[in-house]
Amino acid sequence: MTESRDWHSAPISSETVIDAHYKNTQNVRRFFRAQIGDHFKFDRPFMAWMKSHTGSTMRDAVNEWLRRESAK
């Protein structure tokens, strides 16, 4: 059994893989704000995308958020 990542305090990089135990935490929000900017916000559809994309990287998540934002 693999140990799950501590999404509250473990370092997050663009290469971090979204696992089955993913949580929307302040640590994750800090990562997205550092990558995207202070205008980053979680919304329900994006949170659902995160939960359903186990195995994707945080880089994939940043790209998905940017894609959704540009489509608005």
C-alpha positions as CSV (number, residue, x, y, z in Angstrom):
1,M,0.0,0.0,0.0
2,T,1.4,3.4,-0.9
3,E,1.3,6.2,1.6
4,S,-1.1,9.0,0.7
5,R,0.2,12.6,0.3
6,D,-0.5,15.1,3.0
7,W,-2.3,17.8,1.0
8,H,-2.3,20.1,4.0
9,S,1.5,20.4,4.4
10,A,3.5,18.4,1.8
11,P,5.4,20.5,-0.8
12,I,3.5,20.7,-4.1
13,S,5.1,21.1,-7.5
14,S,3.9,21.0,-11.1
15,E,4.9,17.4,-11.2
16,T,2.9,16.4,-8.1
17,V,0.4,13.7,-9.0
18,I,-3.2,14.0,-8.0
19,D,-4.0,10.9,-5.9
20,A,-7.2,9.3,-4.7
21,H,-6.9,11.1,-1.4
22,Y,-6.7,14.6,-2.9
23,K,-8.1,17.4,-0.8
24,N,-8.8,21.1,-1.6
25,T,-6.6,22.7,1.1
26,Q,-5.0,26.0,1.8
27,N,-1.7,24.4,0.7
28,V,-3.2,23.6,-2.7
29,R,-4.7,27.1,-3.0
30,R,-1.3,28.6,-2.3
31,F,0.2,26.4,-5.1
32,F,-2.5,27.6,-7.6
33,R,-2.1,31.2,-6.6
34,A,1.7,31.0,-7.1
35,Q,1.2,29.4,-10.5
36,I,-1.9,31.4,-11.8
37,G,-2.1,34.5,-9.7
38,D,-4.2,36.0,-6.9
39,H,-7.3,35.8,-9.1
40,F,-7.3,31.9,-8.7
41,K,-10.5,30.6,-7.1
42,F,-11.9,27.1,-6.7
43,D,-15.3,26.5,-8.1
44,R,-17.4,23.3,-7.8
45,P,-16.9,22.2,-11.4
46,F,-13.1,22.6,-11.1
47,M,-13.1,20.8,-7.7
48,A,-15.0,17.9,-9.3
49,W,-12.4,17.8,-12.1
50,M,-9.6,17.5,-9.6
51,K,-11.3,14.7,-7.8
52,S,-12.0,12.8,-11.0
53,H,-8.5,13.2,-12.5
54,T,-6.5,10.9,-10.3
55,G,-3.1,10.3,-12.0
56,S,-3.0,13.8,-13.6
57,T,-0.3,16.2,-12.4
58,M,-0.8,19.6,-10.8
59,R,0.5,21.1,-14.1
60,D,-2.4,19.4,-15.9
61,A,-4.7,21.0,-13.2
62,V,-3.2,24.5,-13.8
63,N,-3.7,24.1,-17.5
64,E,-7.3,22.9,-17.0
65,W,-8.1,25.9,-14.8
66,L,-6.6,28.3,-17.3
67,R,-8.5,26.6,-20.2
68,R,-11.8,26.9,-18.2
69,E,-11.0,30.6,-17.3
70,S,-10.3,31.5,-21.0
71,A,-13.6,29.9,-22.0
72,K,-15.7,32.2,-19.8
